[in-house]
């Protein structure tokens, strides 16, 4: 009987049980960090795609289809093939030095979370997709007069 009592009071194997309780939480936190890192990478690609589209859009002779093609090519090269929307608008920008014509490129991309999107419904949330939005505005270039 004394041997049974000593086995129940023994702390042998307690670390294994504690690890079994804590390990899934740590793995989930690490996976969430990786997921947010991938989202930030996608956001940088969307921002750069908007900038590239604005660079093409301000050149003489290039129109909206050329800008959209450049944005699509940049996002495809970055591996972002999901839902995206590109809006190109001409606008006038007023500064203390004067006004100038500019072109604005707005890129919206729906990013799908890989890890968090699968776990969110378990907790009653909807964390599957987030819209990444980037805007680039550049001054329109004109051809020099001879």
ABEGO torsion letter per residue (X at the ends): XAAAAAAAABABGAAAAAAAAAAAAAAAAAAAAAAAAAAAAAAAAAAAAAAAAAAAAABBGBBAAAAAAAAAAAAAAAGBABBBBBBBBBBBBBBAAEBBBBBBBBBBBBBBBAAAAAAAAAAGBBAABBBBBBBBBBBBBBBBBX
